[in-house]
Amino acid sequence: MLQAVADLNLSDSYGKVGVPRQLVIKRDASSIPDAVTKAGLTLPLVAKPLVADGSAKSHELSLAYDQNSLQKLEPPLVLQEFVNHGGVLFKVYIVGEAIKVLRRFSLPDVSKRELSKNAGVYRVPRVSCAAASADDADLDPGIAELPPLPLLERLAKELRRRLGLRLFNLDIIREHGSCNHFYVIDINYFPGYGKMPEYEHIFTDFLLSLVPGRYKKRSC
């Protein structure tokens, strides 16, 4: 699904949307260092399991700091370049035509100094969950500012068409130091909408929009 975002190559006056460079590893952990080198990926790398069944394991994330430690990872997984983003991500819920954006605390930035001093693979806590809400936090405006709505509307419209989905959400980050360069780091189809404020009204409106006109008239 992230490939659809990459193929879109969305860029307009409101900003640019892309996907961090990534690599799928299906087996053989010993081959990971060479595969990363051939793909030209830059450390640190976020390792995400390919399992997407809603289990605890499907939400496990690791951060790999050095080349030698990559073979300690457990395929199948996706390796994604880590992009510094001020420790905040945006959960963008899409319900038909409706869009709702929430702030969540995320992984902190990794400086060049930290990268040179650290080695190994570290499990990281689950990010972007409701408990990590940053909506009321006192944040730097340059970090906390939500992505422009016109940009999100265009992105959502294109993804609805390309993916054939009407119920999904996006995890989006803004590259630290940039005001308009965004990355989609994850897409989930039919996510848990209970975390989204006012989901009852938004979801009900969406369901009613699917009802053929003649039935709407009868109900009136």
N, CA, C and O of each residue as an XYZ file, in Angstrom:
880
protein
N       0.826     -1.206      0.000
C       0.000      0.000      0.000
C       0.863      1.261      0.000
O       0.492      2.275     -0.591
N       2.026      1.189      0.672
C       2.928      2.349      0.660
C       3.466      2.615     -0.739
O       3.786      3.754     -1.080
N       3.565      1.563     -1.548
C       4.052      1.751     -2.915
C       3.115      2.659     -3.702
O       3.553      3.392     -4.588
N       1.819      2.608     -3.376
C       0.853      3.489     -4.047
C       1.170      4.949     -3.755
O       0.989      5.807     -4.620
N       1.644      5.242     -2.541
C       2.030      6.611     -2.195
C       3.281      7.018     -2.966
O       3.372      8.129     -3.487
N       4.246      6.094     -3.029
C       5.482      6.380     -3.765
C       5.193      6.626     -5.239
O       5.756      7.543     -5.838
N       4.319      5.815     -5.827
C       3.971      5.970     -7.245
C       3.237      7.275     -7.498
O       3.342      7.855     -8.579
N       2.497      7.734     -6.502
C       1.739      8.977     -6.635
C       2.658     10.186     -6.763
O       2.379     11.109     -7.528
N       3.772     10.175     -5.999
C       4.759     11.265     -6.058
C       4.069     12.622     -5.940
O       4.264     13.510     -6.770
N       3.258     12.762     -4.890
C       2.426     13.951     -4.710
C       3.255     15.164     -4.287
O       3.991     15.116     -3.301
N       3.122     16.236     -5.037
C       3.812     17.479     -4.716
C       3.013     18.632     -5.288
O       2.718     18.657     -6.483
N       2.658     19.596     -4.432
C       1.972     20.800     -4.890
C       2.353     21.962     -3.997
O       3.308     21.866     -3.226
N       1.628     23.047     -4.090
C       1.975     24.256     -3.335
C       1.828     24.068     -1.833
O       2.378     24.846     -1.053
N       1.085     23.031     -1.416
C       0.873     22.790      0.006
C       1.942     21.889      0.622
O       2.076     21.831      1.844
N       2.699     21.192     -0.216
C       3.734     20.322      0.322
C       4.021     19.141     -0.587
O       3.470     19.012     -1.680
N       4.892     18.295     -0.100
C       5.312     17.107     -0.830
C       5.112     15.888      0.059
O       5.417     15.934      1.251
N       4.599     14.795     -0.512
C       4.348     13.571      0.244
C       5.092     12.416     -0.411
O       4.959     12.176     -1.611
N       5.872     11.711      0.388
C       6.602     10.561     -0.119
C       6.580      9.426      0.884
O       5.789      9.427      1.827
N       7.462      8.453      0.670
C       7.599      7.288      1.538
C       9.082      7.101      1.821
O       9.886      7.194      0.893
N       9.482      6.839      3.070
C      10.896      6.553      3.327
C      11.337      5.341      2.507
O      10.540      4.438      2.256
N      12.585      5.319      2.097
C      13.080      4.161      1.352
C      12.982      2.925      2.231
O      13.258      2.984      3.429
N      12.591      1.816      1.639
C      12.355      0.616      2.427
C      12.718     -0.636      1.649
O      12.918     -0.608      0.435
N      12.795     -1.731      2.385
C      13.227     -3.008      1.823
C      12.487     -4.122      2.539
O      12.408     -4.130      3.767
N      11.941     -5.068      1.772
C      11.250     -6.223      2.347
C      12.227     -7.392      2.442
O      12.876     -7.755      1.461
N      12.323     -7.974      3.635
C      13.163     -9.150      3.858
C      12.249    -10.303      4.264
O      11.614    -10.249      5.318
N      12.178    -11.333      3.446
C      11.253    -12.435      3.721
C      11.890    -13.590      4.478
O      11.202    -14.319      5.192
N      13.228    -13.765      4.324
C      13.891    -14.878      5.008
C      15.391    -14.607      5.086
O      15.892    -13.649      4.497
N      16.090    -15.451      5.812
C      17.551    -15.434      5.887
C      18.104    -14.124      6.451
O      18.502    -13.227      5.708
N      18.118    -14.039      7.771
C      18.605    -12.833      8.444
C      20.062    -12.532      8.120
O      20.470    -11.370      8.131
N      20.845    -13.556      7.834
C      22.271    -13.342      7.559
C      22.508    -12.532      6.288
O      23.580    -11.955      6.100
N      21.493    -12.494      5.413
C      21.639    -11.762      4.144
C      21.254    -10.289      4.265
O      21.435     -9.519      3.322
N      20.723     -9.896      5.428
C      20.198     -8.540      5.568
C      21.268     -7.463      5.367
O      21.017     -6.516      4.622
N      22.464     -7.559      6.000
C      23.458     -6.497      5.812
C      23.801     -6.250      4.335
O      23.890     -5.099      3.905
N      23.991     -7.316      3.566
C      24.307     -7.156      2.142
C      23.133     -6.565      1.375
O      23.314     -5.722      0.496
N      21.924     -7.014      1.716
C      20.732     -6.507      1.026
C      20.548     -5.018      1.283
O      20.166     -4.272      0.381
N      20.819     -4.582      2.518
C      20.706     -3.164      2.869
C      21.739     -2.345      2.101
O      21.436     -1.263      1.598
N      22.959     -2.868      2.016
C      24.022     -2.172      1.275
C      23.658     -2.035     -0.197
O      23.818     -0.963     -0.781
N      23.168     -3.117     -0.798
C      22.800     -3.090     -2.213
C      21.650     -2.118     -2.482
O      21.603     -1.461     -3.522
N      20.721     -2.040     -1.517
C      19.564     -1.142     -1.685
C      19.923      0.308     -1.403
O      19.157      1.214     -1.734
N      21.096      0.536     -0.787
C      21.529      1.903     -0.500
C      20.790      2.554      0.649
O      20.720      3.781      0.717
N      20.232      1.757      1.560
C      19.508      2.324      2.694
C      20.489      2.908      3.710
O      21.596      2.400      3.891
N      20.058      3.982      4.366
C      20.890      4.684      5.337
C      20.429      4.380      6.754
O      19.236      4.432      7.053
N      21.380      4.065      7.623
C      21.080      3.817      9.029
C      20.768      5.133      9.752
O      21.233      6.193      9.332
N      19.977      5.070     10.846
C      19.333      3.895     11.435
C      18.117      3.447     10.619
O      17.563      4.201      9.819
N      17.723      2.183     10.854
C      16.586      1.608     10.146
C      15.529      1.144     11.142
O      15.847      0.583     12.191
N      14.291      1.382     10.804
C      13.168      0.863     11.584
C      12.786     -0.493     11.015
O      12.565     -0.623      9.811
N      12.706     -1.499     11.872
C      12.304     -2.843     11.454
C      10.865     -3.083     11.894
O      10.526     -2.944     13.069
N      10.022     -3.448     10.918
C       8.608     -3.697     11.201
C       8.260     -5.108     10.738
O       8.645     -5.492      9.634
N       7.548     -5.891     11.542
C       7.148     -7.234     11.112
C       6.165     -7.162      9.954
O       5.364     -6.231      9.862
N       6.232     -8.148      9.075
C       5.275     -8.204      7.964
C       3.906     -8.685      8.433
O       2.909     -8.508      7.733
N       3.857     -9.300      9.628
C       2.584     -9.751     10.181
C       1.668     -8.554     10.396
O       2.072     -7.554     10.989
N       0.442     -8.660      9.916
C      -0.507     -7.544     10.063
C      -1.858     -8.076     10.522
O      -2.890     -7.812      9.905
N      -1.828     -8.839     11.631
C      -3.038     -9.493     12.103
C      -3.628     -8.871     13.364
O      -4.550     -9.422     13.967
N      -3.080     -7.702     13.763
C      -3.602     -7.031     14.950
C      -3.049     -7.581     16.255
O      -3.396     -7.090     17.329
N      -2.191     -8.595     16.176
C      -1.599     -9.165     17.386
C      -0.537     -8.226     17.946
O      -0.129     -7.264     17.294
N      -0.089     -8.532     19.195
C       0.957     -7.707     19.811
C       2.221     -7.715     18.957
O       2.902     -6.697     18.837
N       2.529     -8.866     18.368
C       3.744     -8.983     17.553
C       3.693     -8.080     16.329
O       4.721     -7.567     15.888
N       2.511     -7.887     15.786
C       2.379     -7.071     14.574
C       2.701     -5.603     14.846
O       2.939     -4.839     13.911
N       2.710     -5.203     16.123
C       2.997     -3.812     16.483
C       4.424     -3.616     16.995
O       4.812     -2.502     17.347
N       5.198     -4.691     17.037
C       6.567     -4.582     17.543
C       7.459     -3.834     16.558
O       7.452     -4.117     15.360
N       8.220     -2.885     17.070
C       9.167     -2.131     16.250
C      10.558     -2.245     16.859
O      10.715     -2.339     18.077
N      11.557     -2.234     15.994
C      12.950     -2.209     16.442
C      13.682     -1.143     15.662
O      13.317     -0.817     14.532
N      14.725     -0.597     16.279
C      15.563      0.406     15.626
C      16.983     -0.146     15.564
O      17.597     -0.421     16.595
N      17.496     -0.306     14.353
C      18.834     -0.861     14.140
C      19.805      0.269     13.849
O      19.606      1.060     12.927
N      20.876      0.331     14.664
C      21.818      1.449     14.561
C      23.038      1.148     13.689
O      23.638      2.068     13.133
N      23.410     -0.122     13.563
C      24.638     -0.414     12.830
C      24.462     -1.626     11.919
O      23.572     -2.452     12.125
N      25.315     -1.715     10.922
C      25.234     -2.730      9.887
C      25.375     -4.143     10.446
O      24.639     -5.043     10.040
N      26.299     -4.348     11.363
C      26.576     -5.692     11.859
C      25.418     -6.284     12.647
O      25.258     -7.503     12.700
N      24.617     -5.432     13.251
C      23.516     -5.922     14.085
C      22.278     -6.295     13.275
O      21.343     -6.880     13.822
N      22.253     -5.973     12.001
C      21.069     -6.222     11.186
C      20.716     -7.706     11.120
O      19.544     -8.065     11.013
N      21.737     -8.569     11.185
C      21.463    -10.007     11.078
C      20.829    -10.582     12.353
O      20.471    -11.759     12.398
N      20.694     -9.740     13.386
C      19.999    -10.169     14.593
C      18.483    -10.041     14.459
O      17.730    -10.537     15.298
N      18.048     -9.372     13.399
C      16.618     -9.185     13.181
C      15.967    -10.492     12.748
O      16.645    -11.408     12.282
N      14.655    -10.573     12.905
C      13.924    -11.802     12.613
C      12.954    -11.595     11.449
O      11.881    -11.024     11.646
N      13.306    -12.047     10.237
C      12.382    -11.958      9.105
C      11.163    -12.867      9.358
O      11.226    -13.761     10.202
N      10.070    -12.642      8.638
C       9.891    -11.625      7.585
C       9.621    -10.242      8.187
O       8.935    -10.104      9.200
N      10.177     -9.238      7.536
C      10.021     -7.872      8.045
C      10.242     -6.843      6.945
O      10.689     -7.158      5.842
N       9.917     -5.619      7.282
C      10.177     -4.479      6.405
C      11.190     -3.584      7.105
O      11.028     -3.249      8.279
N      12.228     -3.202      6.384
C      13.200     -2.244      6.887
C      12.924     -0.899      6.241
O      12.804     -0.802      5.020
N      12.823      0.133      7.060
C      12.462      1.460      6.565
C      13.440      2.486      7.132
O      13.726      2.488      8.330
N      13.945      3.349      6.271
C      14.851      4.388      6.749
C      14.146      5.261      7.785
O      13.001      5.674      7.600
N      14.861      5.531      8.880
C      14.311      6.394      9.921
C      14.499      7.850      9.510
O      15.603      8.267      9.156
N      13.420      8.615      9.559
C      13.444     10.034      9.214
C      13.199     10.835     10.486
O      12.177     10.646     11.146
N      14.117     11.724     10.839
C      13.906     12.584     12.010
C      12.664     13.453     11.785
O      12.505     14.084     10.740
N      11.784     13.466     12.804
C      10.499     14.149     12.621
C      10.024     14.851     13.880
O       8.829     15.101     14.038
N      10.950     15.172     14.780
C      10.580     15.933     15.966
C       9.814     15.152     17.012
O       9.261     15.735     17.944
N       9.776     13.821     16.866
C       9.104     12.993     17.861
C       7.592     13.060     17.833
O       6.941     12.691     18.811
N       7.016     13.525     16.727
C       5.553     13.628     16.612
C       5.113     13.069     15.264
O       5.721     13.361     14.234
N       4.058     12.268     15.278
C       3.466     11.826     14.013
C       1.992     12.193     13.997
O       1.405     12.523     15.028
N       1.411     12.130     12.820
C       0.005     12.492     12.634
C      -0.758     11.262     12.158
O      -0.429     10.658     11.137
N      -1.783     10.909     12.926
C      -2.659      9.813     12.507
C      -3.813     10.432     11.726
O      -4.597     11.217     12.260
N      -3.897     10.068     10.481
C      -4.918     10.627      9.591
C      -5.961      9.548      9.337
O      -5.702      8.579      8.624
N      -7.144      9.722      9.925
C      -8.241      8.771      9.749
C      -9.095      9.197      8.560
O      -9.476     10.362      8.440
N      -9.388      8.250      7.694
C     -10.200      8.526      6.514
C     -11.435      7.637      6.566
O     -11.331      6.411      6.621
N     -12.598      8.268      6.549
C     -13.877      7.563      6.570
C     -14.689      8.088      5.395
O     -15.362      9.112      5.509
N     -14.628      7.393      4.273
C     -15.265      7.915      3.068
C     -14.604      9.219      2.658
O     -13.417      9.242      2.336
N     -15.373     10.311      2.668
C     -14.841     11.623      2.303
C     -14.313     12.395      3.516
O     -13.628     13.406      3.363
N     -14.634     11.915      4.713
C     -14.249     12.629      5.934
C     -12.795     12.338      6.311
O     -12.298     11.230      6.107
N     -12.122     13.351      6.864
C     -10.730     13.225      7.300
C     -10.607     13.800      8.707
O     -11.078     14.904      8.981
N      -9.972     13.043      9.593
C      -9.738     13.495     10.965
C      -8.264     13.259     11.290
O      -7.746     12.169     11.051
N      -7.584     14.274     11.835
C      -6.149     14.183     12.107
C      -5.892     14.328     13.605
O      -6.407     15.242     14.249
N      -5.087     13.413     14.149
C      -4.698     13.448     15.551
C      -3.176     13.447     15.658
O      -2.490     12.851     14.829
N      -2.652     14.119     16.684
C      -1.205     14.096     16.947
C      -0.887     12.962     17.914
O      -1.641     12.692     18.849
N       0.243     12.304     17.671
C       0.728     11.268     18.578
C       2.226     11.455     18.804
O       2.958     11.841     17.893
N       2.670     11.179     20.021
C       4.109     11.145     20.260
C       4.702      9.947     19.536
O       4.062      8.902     19.414
N       5.924     10.106     19.061
C       6.580      9.071     18.280
C       8.003      8.892     18.790
O       8.328      9.342     19.889
N       8.852      8.242     18.006
C      10.246      8.043     18.389
C      10.999      9.369     18.329
O      10.758     10.171     17.427
N      11.899      9.611     19.268
C      12.685     10.858     19.231
C      13.678     10.857     18.081
O      14.023      9.803     17.546
N      14.132     12.042     17.705
C      15.128     12.155     16.637
C      16.434     11.470     17.039
O      16.752     11.349     18.222
N      17.173     11.031     16.041
C      18.480     10.410     16.255
C      19.537     11.313     15.625
O      19.551     11.512     14.410
N      20.421     11.855     16.460
C      21.472     12.739     15.947
C      22.627     11.914     15.373
O      22.738     10.715     15.629
N      23.479     12.576     14.596
C      24.652     11.893     14.048
C      25.555     11.395     15.167
O      26.167     10.332     15.056
N      25.635     12.172     16.248
C      26.465     11.778     17.391
C      25.919     10.509     18.041
O      26.676      9.594     18.363
N      24.595     10.460     18.231
C      23.986      9.262     18.804
C      24.218      8.049     17.908
O      24.497      6.951     18.390
N      24.100      8.261     16.608
C      24.269      7.163     15.662
C      25.689      6.604     15.722
O      25.886      5.393     15.614
N      26.676      7.482     15.894
C      28.071      7.038     15.939
C      28.410      6.349     17.265
O      29.332      5.536     17.324
N      27.665      6.674     18.330
C      27.972      6.114     19.648
C      27.190      4.833     19.943
O      27.620      4.022     20.763
N      26.059      4.647     19.289
C      25.209      3.496     19.581
C      25.410      2.380     18.568
O      25.723      2.621     17.402
N      25.222      1.161     19.038
C      25.268     -0.013     18.170
C      24.238     -1.013     18.675
O      23.869     -1.000     19.849
N      23.787     -1.865     17.794
C      22.828     -2.887     18.189
C      21.433     -2.630     17.665
O      21.193     -1.679     16.921
N      20.515     -3.498     18.068
C      19.105     -3.394     17.695
C      18.299     -3.209     18.970
O      18.428     -3.998     19.907
N      17.481     -2.191     19.013
C      16.718     -1.871     20.225
C      15.227     -1.965     19.954
O      14.721     -1.378     18.997
N      14.523     -2.708     20.806
C      13.075     -2.719     20.744
C      12.564     -1.366     21.205
O      13.068     -0.804     22.177
N      11.589     -0.858     20.527
C      11.042      0.445     20.901
C       9.589      0.272     21.305
O       8.917     -0.630     20.804
N       9.089      1.114     22.198
C       7.701      0.989     22.640
C       6.754      1.278     21.500
O       7.096      1.951     20.528
N       5.568      0.756     21.645
C       4.552      0.981     20.614
C       4.262      2.469     20.501
O       3.976      3.134     21.497
N       4.336      2.982     19.292
C       4.071      4.400     19.075
C       2.718      4.574     18.408
O       2.145      3.626     17.872
N       2.226      5.782     18.449
C       0.993      6.214     17.776
C      -0.283      5.681     18.420
O      -1.368      5.907     17.885
N      -0.191      4.978     19.553
C      -1.408      4.510     20.200
C      -2.090      5.672     20.922
O      -1.506      6.743     21.087
N      -3.334      5.445     21.351
C      -4.107      6.528     21.972
C      -3.433      7.066     23.225
O      -3.549      8.252     23.532
N      -2.728      6.199     23.952
C      -2.064      6.640     25.184
C      -0.936      7.619     24.910
O      -0.481      8.313     25.819
N      -0.476      7.682     23.650
C       0.627      8.572     23.282
C       0.119      9.876     22.679
O       0.842     10.525     21.923
N      -1.107     10.269     23.001
C      -1.694     11.476     22.425
C      -0.846     12.713     22.721
O      -0.390     12.926     23.844
N      -0.650     13.518     21.679
C       0.099     14.764     21.836
C      -0.768     15.969     21.487
O      -0.256     17.065     21.258
N      -2.075     15.761     21.447
C      -2.971     16.839     21.028
C      -2.954     18.027     21.979
O      -3.121     19.169     21.551
N      -2.753     17.764     23.268
C      -2.778     18.857     24.252
C      -1.383     19.226     24.755
O      -1.253     20.013     25.692
N      -0.347     18.670     24.146
C       1.019     18.929     24.609
C       1.506     20.295     24.131
O       1.081     20.797     23.090
N       2.407     20.881     24.919
C       2.999     22.170     24.568
C       4.206     21.914     23.665
O       5.311     21.665     24.147
N       3.985     21.979     22.364
C       5.013     21.613     21.386
C       5.429     22.811     20.547
O       4.701     23.796     20.428
N       6.604     22.702     19.979
C       7.073     23.692     19.010
C       6.057     23.748     17.864
O       5.742     22.710     17.282
N       5.536     24.937     17.528
C       4.542     25.043     16.452
C       5.022     24.438     15.134
O       4.221     23.902     14.369
N       6.319     24.521     14.869
C       6.842     23.958     13.633
C       6.745     22.451     13.582
O       6.750     21.854     12.505
N       6.657     21.827     14.770
C       6.520     20.375     14.859
C       5.056     19.963     14.966
O       4.633     18.966     14.381
N       4.292     20.748     15.723
C       2.911     20.377     16.043
C       1.910     20.724     14.940
O       0.825     20.145     14.890
N       2.258     21.653     14.065
C       1.294     22.088     13.041
C       0.827     20.913     12.190
O       1.640     20.141     11.681
N      -0.480     20.786     12.041
C      -1.042     19.680     11.270
C      -0.721     19.844      9.785
O      -0.560     20.967      9.307
N      -0.629     18.745      9.064
C      -0.446     18.845      7.611
C      -1.609     19.621      6.987
O      -2.736     19.526      7.472
N      -1.355     20.386      5.921
C      -2.431     21.174      5.287
C      -3.579     20.276      4.820
O      -3.355     19.243      4.188
N      -4.804     20.682      5.139
C      -5.967     19.873      4.782
C      -6.086     19.651      3.267
O      -6.386     18.531      2.854
N      -5.862     20.673      2.420
C      -5.966     20.420      0.974
C      -4.997     19.319      0.493
O      -5.323     18.553     -0.414
N      -3.811     19.250      1.108
C      -2.848     18.211      0.751
C      -3.372     16.836      1.160
O      -3.271     15.872      0.402
N      -3.935     16.759      2.373
C      -4.485     15.495      2.848
C      -5.692     15.062      2.022
O      -5.863     13.876      1.741
N      -6.523     16.016      1.636
C      -7.702     15.684      0.825
C      -7.288     15.108     -0.522
O      -7.884     14.144     -1.003
N      -6.280     15.696     -1.120
C      -5.808     15.182     -2.416
C      -5.188     13.795     -2.245
O      -5.420     12.901     -3.059
N      -4.398     13.622     -1.184
C      -3.773     12.330     -0.926
C      -4.829     11.258     -0.680
O      -4.754     10.167     -1.244
N      -5.814     11.569      0.165
C      -6.867     10.605      0.482
C      -7.667     10.225     -0.770
O      -7.987      9.054     -0.976
N      -7.981     11.212     -1.594
C      -8.737     10.948     -2.822
C      -7.987      9.996     -3.739
O      -8.567      9.054     -4.279
N      -6.687     10.249     -3.911
C      -5.887      9.391     -4.792
C      -5.754      7.977     -4.225
O      -5.816      7.000     -4.971
N      -5.574      7.867     -2.916
C      -5.420      6.541     -2.320
C      -6.736      5.769     -2.325
O      -6.732      4.550     -2.496
N      -7.860      6.460     -2.139
C      -9.151      5.778     -2.270
C      -9.275      5.153     -3.649
O      -9.744      4.024     -3.793
N      -8.853      5.896     -4.656
C      -8.966      5.404     -6.039
C      -7.971      4.283     -6.325
O      -8.327      3.283     -6.949
N      -6.735      4.441     -5.876
C      -5.690      3.469     -6.197
C      -5.794      2.184     -5.379
O      -5.500      1.099     -5.880
N      -6.215      2.313     -4.115
C      -6.275      1.148     -3.243
C      -7.663      0.526     -3.180
O      -7.816     -0.613     -2.738
N      -8.674      1.268     -3.621
C     -10.033      0.756     -3.543
C     -10.557      0.700     -2.110
O     -11.423     -0.114     -1.789
N     -10.024      1.573     -1.253
C     -10.417      1.585      0.156
C     -11.176      2.866      0.495
O     -10.924      3.925     -0.080
N     -12.107      2.749      1.436
C     -12.826      3.929      1.911
C     -12.706      4.086      3.422
O     -13.075      5.117      3.983
N     -12.183      3.048      4.070
C     -11.968      3.078      5.519
C     -10.513      2.697      5.794
O     -10.150      1.522      5.735
N      -9.689      3.694      6.092
C      -8.279      3.418      6.357
C      -7.665      4.601      7.094
O      -8.268      5.669      7.192
N      -6.465      4.394      7.606
C      -5.755      5.529      8.195
C      -4.294      5.518      7.792
O      -3.741      4.492      7.398
N      -3.687      6.691      7.902
C      -2.292      6.889      7.525
C      -1.520      7.390      8.731
O      -2.025      8.207      9.501
N      -0.305      6.906      8.899
C       0.637      7.508      9.841
C       1.574      8.386      9.030
O       2.296      7.895      8.162
N       1.566      9.679      9.309
C       2.347     10.646      8.527
C       3.289     11.403      9.453
O       2.920     11.767     10.570
N       4.503     11.635      8.980
C       5.462     12.455      9.728
C       5.925     13.609      8.846
O       5.897     13.529      7.618
N       6.353     14.688      9.508
C       6.945     15.830      8.813
C       8.448     15.782      9.068
O       8.880     15.722     10.220
N       9.240     15.806      8.012
C      10.693     15.783      8.172
C      11.133     16.978      9.015
O      10.784     18.120      8.715
N      11.908     16.705     10.081
C      12.315     17.757     10.995
C      13.158     18.796     10.254
O      14.088     18.455      9.523
N      12.814     20.064     10.456
C      13.507     21.139      9.762
C      12.837     21.532      8.461
O      13.239     22.496      7.809
N      11.806     20.776      8.087
C      11.069     21.088      6.854
C       9.647     21.474      7.231
O       9.052     20.874      8.126
N       9.106     22.469      6.552
C       7.736     22.873      6.876
C       6.703     22.137      6.019
O       5.518     22.122      6.353
N       7.144     21.533      4.926
C       6.146     20.963      4.016
C       6.562     19.646      3.372
O       5.993     19.263      2.350
N       7.550     18.935      3.948
C       7.950     17.647      3.385
C       7.463     16.546      4.317
O       7.950     16.405      5.439
N       6.493     15.765      3.840
C       5.850     14.747      4.658
C       6.153     13.347      4.120
O       6.404     13.149      2.932
N       6.119     12.389      5.045
C       6.309     10.985      4.679
C       5.166     10.159      5.262
O       4.802     10.328      6.426
N       4.606      9.270      4.454
C       3.653      8.280      4.954
C       4.475      7.064      5.368
O       5.151      6.458      4.537
N       4.421      6.706      6.652
C       5.238      5.590      7.131
C       4.417      4.320      7.362
O       4.985      3.245      7.557
N       3.085      4.437      7.343
C       2.259      3.247      7.525
C       0.848      3.532      7.032
O       0.364      4.661      7.100
N       0.196      2.481      6.534
C      -1.206      2.551      6.126
C      -1.921      1.351      6.731
O      -1.427      0.226      6.653
N      -3.074      1.583      7.330
C      -3.867      0.499      7.916
C      -5.277      0.539      7.345
O      -5.925      1.585      7.342
N      -5.744     -0.603      6.863
C      -7.117     -0.646      6.375
C      -8.047     -1.050      7.512
O      -7.706     -1.905      8.329
N      -9.212     -0.438      7.558
C     -10.228     -0.629      8.601
C      -9.595     -0.614      9.999
O      -9.626     -1.621     10.705
N      -9.025      0.527     10.395
C      -8.379      0.642     11.706
C      -9.411      0.746     12.828
O     -10.616      0.792     12.577
N      -8.923      0.782     14.065
C      -9.819      0.940     15.206
C     -10.264      2.393     15.327
O      -9.493      3.246     15.768
N     -11.498      2.677     14.941
C     -11.978      4.061     14.952
C     -12.386      4.541     16.333
O     -12.712      5.715     16.506
N     -12.375      3.640     17.333
C     -12.729      4.049     18.683
C     -11.776      5.086     19.251
O     -12.126      5.801     20.190
N     -10.550      5.178     18.681
C      -9.570      6.166     19.146
C      -9.830      7.546     18.559
O      -9.236      8.532     18.994
N     -10.716      7.615     17.574
C     -10.956      8.869     16.861
C     -12.119      9.629     17.497
O     -13.220      9.084     17.581
N     -11.913     10.876     17.950
C     -13.009     11.659     18.525
C     -14.165     11.800     17.546
O     -13.960     11.955     16.342
N     -15.390     11.745     18.081
C     -16.618     11.916     17.289
C     -16.779     10.842     16.223
O     -17.449     11.055     15.213
N     -16.159      9.683     16.454
C     -16.225      8.651     15.412
C     -17.651      8.173     15.172
O     -17.991      7.773     14.059
N     -18.501      8.210     16.224
C     -19.866      7.707     16.039
C     -20.599      8.479     14.950
O     -21.218      7.886     14.067
N     -20.524      9.837     15.021
C     -21.245     10.666     14.046
C     -20.619     10.531     12.659
O     -21.326     10.422     11.657
N     -19.302     10.541     12.613
C     -18.615     10.461     11.313
C     -18.898      9.123     10.652
O     -19.144      9.061      9.447
N     -18.863      8.045     11.443
C     -19.077      6.711     10.880
C     -20.531      6.521     10.459
O     -20.814      5.900      9.435
N     -21.452      7.063     11.260
C     -22.872      6.967     10.908
C     -23.160      7.717      9.611
O     -23.880      7.215      8.748
N     -22.596      8.923      9.473
C     -22.778      9.688      8.241
C     -22.230      8.933      7.042
O     -22.815      8.961      5.960
N     -21.099      8.256      7.239
C     -20.511      7.482      6.148
C     -21.446      6.342      5.736
O     -21.675      6.131      4.545
N     -21.982      5.612      6.706
C     -22.886      4.498      6.387
C     -24.152      4.993      5.686
O     -24.635      4.370      4.740
N     -24.678      6.121      6.165
C     -25.880      6.664      5.526
C     -25.605      7.117      4.095
O     -26.488      7.055      3.239
N     -24.381      7.572      3.839
C     -24.038      8.018      2.479
C     -24.028      6.864      1.488
O     -24.108      7.079      0.279
N     -23.930      5.630      2.004
C     -23.918      4.461      1.130
C     -25.315      3.970      0.786
O     -25.490      3.160     -0.125
N     -26.324      4.469      1.530
C     -27.697      4.004      1.313
C     -28.238      4.610      0.023
O     -28.162      5.825     -0.162
N     -28.789      3.779     -0.883
C     -29.369      4.324     -2.129
C     -30.426      5.376     -1.842
O     -31.126      5.291     -0.833
N     -30.549      6.362     -2.711
C     -31.439      7.496     -2.513
C     -32.868      7.121     -2.224
O     -33.528      7.775     -1.418
N     -33.368      6.062     -2.876
C     -34.778      5.715     -2.701
C     -35.068      5.239     -1.275
O     -36.161      5.461     -0.752
N     -34.074      4.577     -0.641
C     -34.273      4.145      0.730
C     -34.196      5.308      1.695
O     -34.895      5.324      2.708
N     -33.357      6.276      1.392
C     -33.289      7.475      2.227
C     -34.637      8.184      2.249
O     -35.094      8.635      3.300
N     -35.273      8.280      1.074
C     -36.550      8.971      0.978
C     -37.615      8.246      1.776
O     -38.433      8.879      2.443
N     -37.612      6.888      1.710
C     -38.602      6.121      2.458
C     -38.457      6.347      3.951
O     -39.450      6.460      4.669
N     -37.191      6.413      4.425
C     -36.959      6.567      5.852
C     -37.432      7.937      6.335
O     -37.725      8.120      7.517
N     -37.503      8.897      5.410
C     -37.982     10.226      5.805
C     -39.507     10.225      5.883
O     -40.110     11.250      6.200
